[in-house]
């Protein structure tokens, strides 16, 4: 008879001192790897190779989301009391404010190199992360935070927000002309904006941020995902009608089909939004449960472990490689669900996901986490050339250590940094 491994035997991992210490050690390893390797002395941050060296020391193209995520994560480090973390925040905030910011037309360029803008388009995805960076930097009293928060809020409100839909448009040229005929709308940038809007609400108390987050969630999750049996649709036309046939060559940010990792991410964000809003929106808990259940039923590889990157609309694996960020989001979502809607399924899923992370994604030799694995869980680089940033993995390690009532910055600040 096989040994019992249910909750009665293993209990809730996040309540166990050893598991909590293990998570903190993994977070410290990530901080060590990126704090001492990723800071580019010419501004911004390097993408790193497997061993922690710069992928392109001289010509590194720096996306704004990488700098913004670094600001967010090292603000978390500063709140925890990590030496040197605030210096990384300074470095990132300076680069965003003095280099990514378009002083002529407003907004923030998508990517730069040492000579200036490489892609001068204004992306909703990047601007969402600027809002997150400014909000997180405000929690540690950074001197640029208030100005950046006011600036990015105005840009989001006046350039991206579409009141008739209750969400943001996707992208514009440097001088705010629409791209692609203005037809594309996407959930990915709106999902990350939801995260950032919640952080901005927590940092400022301005309920308008929360109202916008609830509007996006209603559109993308209650109406759109709810209409296709809780699969999060990625791509839409200008009127937010689902486009199942959408194709874009950038499979990192706009893959075809559906992406189970985003179902997981939304499961956590919906519960966080539900709590921040006073638990008054009744559809949110059931939606979070359904999103997570579908991701485990359709996206998890029961034979080899890990989440398939994408599925087609017949629920068959399309891109069968396994990426680190869905596993990170799955662990965080399982924790949130088990805190608010406890069940053996949520706890067992949490343990299952962490077992695969430990076995396959954590790079025990070189540090950091492998960002991409083959279907057989072997490190590969078909989409991600190295180790780009700390964001997903760090949050997966730290979210279970603090109350599931808001963002990490809120939880750590309210706890006084105490685990």
Secondary structure, 3 states (H helix, E strand, C coil): CCCCCCHHHHCCHHHCHHHHHHHHHHHHHHHHHHHCCCECCCCCECCECCCCCECCCCCCCEEHHHHHHHHHHHHHHHHHCCCCHHHHHHHHHHHHHHHHECCCCCCECCEEECCEEEECCEEHHHHHHHHHHHHHHHHCCCCCHHHHHHHHHHHHHHHHEECCCCEECCEECCCCCECHHHCCEEHHHHHHHHHHHHHHHHHHCCHHHHHHHHHHHHHHHHHHHHHCCCCCECEECCCCCECCCCCCCCCCCCCCCECHHHHHHHHHHHHHHHHHCCCCCCHHHHHHHHHHHHHHHHHECCCCCCEECCECCCCCECCCCEEHHHHHHHHHHHHHHHHHCCCHHHHHHHHHHHHHHHHHHECCCCCCECCEECCCCCECCCCCCCECCCHHHHHHHHHCCCCCCCCHHHHHHHCCCCC
